Amino acid sequence: MEKPAGSYSIAECKARLSGLVRRVERGRETVVVTKRGRPVARIVPVVCARRRSLKGSLTFHGDIVSPLNEPWEARG
C-alpha cells in the first residue's frame, strides 16, 4: 500500500516533529499521522482571527431596553 503525501508514521513524527510543525505553520499544509498504516491523527494549522475586538462589527437595530408597548400574556 502506497503512503499518501503528507502522511507520516508515529515514529517518523516523533523523530521529525519540530520540522513537521514548521511545515504546517509555513505552508498551511496538513500532516496525517498513521499507526500501522491507518490514519489516527492530523496536524493542522491553527487559524487565528486578526481582529481582537468587536468594535465596528456590530450594527444598531433599535432600542432593545425600552418596553415594546404591545400587550402580551405569559403562557404556562
Number of C-alpha atoms within 10 A of each C-alpha: 4 5 11 9 9 13 19 21 18 19 12 13 18 11 11 12 13 11 11 20 18 12 15 18 15 10 10 13 15 18 20 20 20 19 12 8 15 12 14 12 13 14 14 14 17 9 7 7 6 6 8 7 7 7 8 6 7 7 7 6 6 7 8 8 6 7 7 9 6 5 5 7 5 4 4 3
